């Protein structure tokens, strides 16, 4: 497993912005002993922070009162892993993009398998052995995309106990077999898990937990459709089961009725995640590109 670079202590210089200005001119004024090339390199290495968050854009707009910190040594430990990428990290939580094929969290059947959780936990422990990691939510092994983890039990519970209000957007892209009759729709049913760990859908309120899925077709061919899917609830296998229910299973999803995938993977990707930060109360939003393998099936069509 690829891991991180060694820890090198860095010298920090912190400055408070007095009036609106772009980041590069600000750095040039206060660190005129460094060349523009050197400053750009420090930005690329995430050695410049604005209000404790790394910034890489040279034209980032600063406002009065912002606190700019420059680390003149190397950034301690940068996660490098082919199946996991850190999208955002602060003192309270981490948002990552997971590749398909990587288990998010260990299960009873796969206790010793490398997971997104174990990779991140190892990364945090190398930074400081006292660091801890907590699961907030998860996505299936076959699904790629965004997941969030907490760095404390308090943050984990703050998100999980107020999930419906804290998380303002969870959008997936899905490639399904065939083209649904309705170009957009909302699917509502009740999901329950069998002893064989398969999720079943029912329209009886007494049988399982309510699941609500909104979808809209964005591209189509004669054989496949690309859907924008937004979750109102977050049940296990919810999108996969609901797509099977309307007769258009996600490509490559053998568990829920699809034939072998034409792209060598299941066609489901957690594309965007937005939430209210449980500590800072900022509105946070992260988005990843549609996987190239998905788009390759619709090269003739343009997204609506």
C-alpha positions in Angstrom: 0.0 0.0 0.0 1.4 3.4 -0.9 1.4 5.7 2.1 2.9 9.0 3.0 6.1 11.1 3.0 8.2 11.4 6.2 7.4 14.1 8.8 9.6 17.2 8.6 8.9 20.0 11.1 8.0 23.2 9.4 8.3 26.8 10.3 5.0 28.7 10.2 4.5 32.4 9.4 1.0 33.7 10.0 -0.4 37.1 8.8 -3.8 38.7 8.9 -5.2 40.3 5.8 -6.1 44.0 6.2 -7.9 44.6 2.9 -9.3 42.6 0.0 -6.5 41.2 -2.3 -5.7 38.1 -4.3 -3.5 35.5 -2.7 -0.4 35.7 -5.0 0.0 39.5 -4.8 -0.4 39.2 -1.0 2.3 36.6 -0.8 4.5 38.6 -3.1 4.2 41.7 -0.8 4.9 39.8 2.5 7.4 37.3 1.2 9.3 39.3 -1.4 12.4 37.2 -0.7 10.7 34.3 -2.5 10.3 34.1 -6.3 6.9 33.8 -7.9 7.9 30.3 -9.0 8.8 29.3 -5.4 5.5 30.7 -4.1 3.5 28.8 -6.8 5.3 25.6 -5.8 4.4 26.1 -2.2 0.8 26.6 -3.2 0.9 23.3 -5.2 2.3 21.5 -2.1 -0.5 22.9 0.0 1.9 24.8 2.2 -0.3 27.9 2.2 -3.4 28.0 4.3 -6.2 30.5 4.5 -8.1 30.3 7.8 -6.5 26.9 8.5 -7.5 25.4 5.1 -4.9 24.6 2.4 -5.3 26.8 -0.7 -3.7 26.0 -4.1 -5.3 28.8 -6.3 -2.8 31.6 -6.9 -5.7 34.0 -7.6 -7.8 33.0 -4.5 -9.6 36.1 -3.2 -8.6 37.2 0.3 -10.9 39.3 2.5 -10.1 41.6 5.4 -9.6 39.5 8.5 -8.5 36.3 6.7 -5.6 34.6 8.3 -2.9 33.4 5.9 -0.3 30.8 7.1 2.8 29.9 5.2 4.6 26.6 6.1 8.2 26.9 4.9 9.0 23.2 5.4 7.4 20.2 3.8 3.8 19.3 4.5 3.8 16.4 6.9 2.4 13.3 5.4 0.5 13.5 2.2 -1.7 10.6 1.5 -0.9 8.8 -1.8 -3.0 5.8 -2.7 -4.2 4.6 -6.1 -7.8 4.0 -4.8 -8.3 6.8 -2.3 -7.9 10.6 -2.6 -8.4 13.2 0.1 -10.8 15.9 -1.3 -11.0 17.9 2.0 -9.4 17.7 5.4 -9.7 20.0 8.4 -9.4 19.5 12.2 -12.8 17.8 12.4 -13.5 15.7 9.4 -12.2 14.3 6.1 -13.9 14.0 2.7 -12.4 11.4 0.3 -13.0 10.1 -3.1 -13.0 6.3 -3.2 -12.3 4.2 -6.3 -14.6 1.3 -7.2 -13.4 -2.1 -5.8 -12.3 -0.6 -2.5 -14.4 -1.6 0.6 -15.4 1.5 2.6 -15.4 -0.1 6.0 -14.5 -3.6 7.2 -17.4 -6.1 7.6 -17.6 -9.3 9.7 -16.9 -11.3 6.6 -13.9 -9.2 5.6 -12.3 -8.1 8.9 -8.7 -8.1 7.6 -9.3 -6.5 4.2 -7.7 -3.1 3.3 -10.5 -0.5 3.3 -10.9 3.2 2.9 -11.2 3.4 6.7 -8.0 1.5 7.3 -6.0 3.6 4.8 -7.2 6.8 6.3 -6.7 5.6 9.9 -3.1 4.6 9.1 -2.6 8.0 7.5 -3.9 9.8 10.6 -1.9 7.7 13.0 1.3 8.5 11.2 0.6 12.2 11.7 -0.1 11.7 15.3 -0.6 8.3 17.2 -3.4 9.9 19.2 -5.5 10.7 16.1 -8.8 8.7 15.7 -11.2 8.1 12.8 -14.9 7.5 12.9 -17.4 6.3 10.3 -20.1 8.8 9.3 -21.6 7.0 6.3 -20.5 4.5 3.6 -20.9 3.5 0.0 -20.8 0.1 -1.6 -17.5 -1.5 -2.6 -18.6 -1.5 -6.3 -19.5 2.2 -6.1 -17.0 5.0 -6.5 -17.2 8.5 -5.2 -17.4 10.7 -2.1 -17.4 9.6 1.5 -17.1 11.5 4.7 -15.3 10.5 8.0 -15.1 12.3 11.3 -12.1 12.8 13.5 -14.0 12.6 16.8 -16.9 10.9 18.3 -18.6 14.2 18.9 -18.4 15.2 15.2 -19.6 11.7 14.1 -22.7 11.9 16.3 -23.4 15.5 15.4 -23.6 14.5 11.7 -25.3 11.1 12.2 -27.9 12.4 14.7 -28.9 15.3 12.4 -28.1 13.7 9.1 -31.3 14.8 7.3 -30.7 18.4 8.1 -26.9 18.5 8.1 -26.6 16.8 4.7 -28.1 19.1 2.1 -27.2 17.2 -1.1 -26.2 13.7 -2.0 -26.1 13.2 -5.8 -25.0 10.1 -7.7 -24.6 9.4 -11.4 -25.8 6.0 -12.5 -25.7 4.1 -15.8 -28.7 1.8 -16.2 -29.8 -0.9 -18.6 -32.2 0.5 -21.1 -34.0 3.8 -20.9 -36.7 4.4 -18.2 -40.1 5.3 -19.6 -40.2 8.5 -17.5 -37.4 11.1 -18.0 -37.6 12.0 -14.3 -39.4 10.5 -11.4 -39.4 9.8 -7.6 -39.4 6.3 -6.4 -40.8 5.6 -2.9 -40.8 2.2 -1.2 -39.8 0.4 2.0 -36.6 -1.6 2.1 -35.7 -4.5 4.3 -32.6 -6.8 4.4 -32.9 -10.6 4.2 -30.8 -13.1 6.1 -28.8 -13.5 2.8 -27.9 -9.7 3.0 -30.0 -8.8 0.0 -32.2 -5.8 0.1 -35.9 -6.2 -0.9 -38.4 -3.5 -1.7 -41.9 -3.4 -0.6 -44.8 -0.9 -0.7 -46.1 -1.9 2.7 -45.2 0.6 5.4 -45.0 -2.2 7.9 -42.2 -3.9 6.1 -38.9 -2.1 6.3 -37.6 1.5 6.3 -38.9 4.2 3.9 -36.6 5.0 1.0 -37.0 7.9 -1.4 -35.0 8.3 -4.6 -35.3 11.1 -7.2 -33.8 10.6 -10.7 -33.5 12.4 -14.0 -32.2 11.1 -17.3 -29.3 13.3 -18.5 -28.0 11.2 -21.5 -29.4 8.2 -23.3 -28.7 5.7 -26.1 -30.8 2.9 -27.3 -29.2 0.6 -24.8 -28.3 2.7 -21.8 -29.3 5.8 -19.8 -27.2 8.1 -17.6 -29.2 9.2 -14.6 -28.7 12.0 -12.1 -29.9 10.4 -8.9 -30.5 12.3 -5.7 -31.1 10.6 -2.4 -33.7 11.9 0.1 -33.0 8.9 2.4 -29.8 6.9 2.6 -30.7 3.2 2.9 -28.3 0.4 2.1 -28.3 -0.5 -1.7 -31.2 2.0 -2.1 -30.4 3.2 -5.6 -29.5 -0.3 -6.8 -32.8 -1.7 -5.5 -34.9 1.1 -6.8 -33.4 0.9 -10.3 -34.1 -2.8 -10.4 -37.6 -2.1 -9.2 -38.4 0.1 -12.2 -36.9 -2.5 -14.6 -33.6 -0.8 -15.3 -30.9 -2.2 -13.1 -27.5 -0.4 -12.9 -25.1 -1.9 -15.4 -22.8 -4.5 -13.9 -25.0 -5.0 -10.8 -25.3 -8.8 -10.9 -26.8 -8.8 -7.4 -29.8 -6.9 -8.6 -30.4 -8.4 -12.1 -27.9 -6.8 -14.5 -25.8 -8.7 -17.1 -22.0 -8.3 -17.1 -20.9 -4.7 -17.4 -19.8 -3.3 -20.8 -17.3 -1.1 -18.9 -15.9 -3.7 -16.5 -17.4 -2.1 -13.3 -20.8 -1.2 -11.8 -22.2 2.0 -13.1 -22.7 3.9 -9.9 -20.7 6.9 -8.7 -21.3 9.2 -5.7 -20.7 12.5 -7.5 -21.5 15.3 -5.1 -21.9 15.8 -1.3 -23.0 19.0 0.4 -23.5 19.5 4.1 -23.4 22.1 6.9 -20.1 21.7 8.8 -21.0 20.5 12.3 -18.4 22.7 14.0 -17.9 25.8 11.8 -21.4 25.8 10.4 -20.1 26.6 7.0 -21.9 25.3 3.9 -19.6 22.8 2.4 -20.0 21.2 -1.1 -17.8 18.8 -3.0 -18.2 17.5 -6.5 -16.2 14.9 -8.6 -16.3 14.4 -12.4 -18.5 11.8 -14.0 -16.2 8.7 -14.5 -14.8 8.6 -18.1 -16.0 5.0 -18.6 -19.6 6.2 -18.0 -19.3 9.1 -20.4 -17.7 6.9 -23.1 -21.0 5.1 -23.5 -22.7 8.4 -24.5 -20.0 10.0 -26.7 -22.6 11.1 -29.3 -24.9 12.7 -26.7 -24.5 15.9 -24.8 -25.6 16.3 -21.2 -28.8 18.1 -20.7 
